Amino acid sequence: MRGYCVSAIQSIKCPHCRKEASLTDNPYRPFCSKRCKMIDLGTWADEGYRIPGERAPEADDEDEDE
């Protein structure tokens, strides 16, 4: 079977709860469940994930009129 690659990885750890999560037939992958997926989405919505560094300057309303 030259040129044909099959992934040996069948499961990974859920990014939220760290339980084993199947990669096949799992609609919530990489999460283990809908609950973990929704918790992660809520963290994004609440701006809980941040990239370290200085905050970008806010746009002035005056600059938009020009």
Order of alpha helices (4+ residues) and beta strands (2+ residues): beta-beta-alpha-alpha
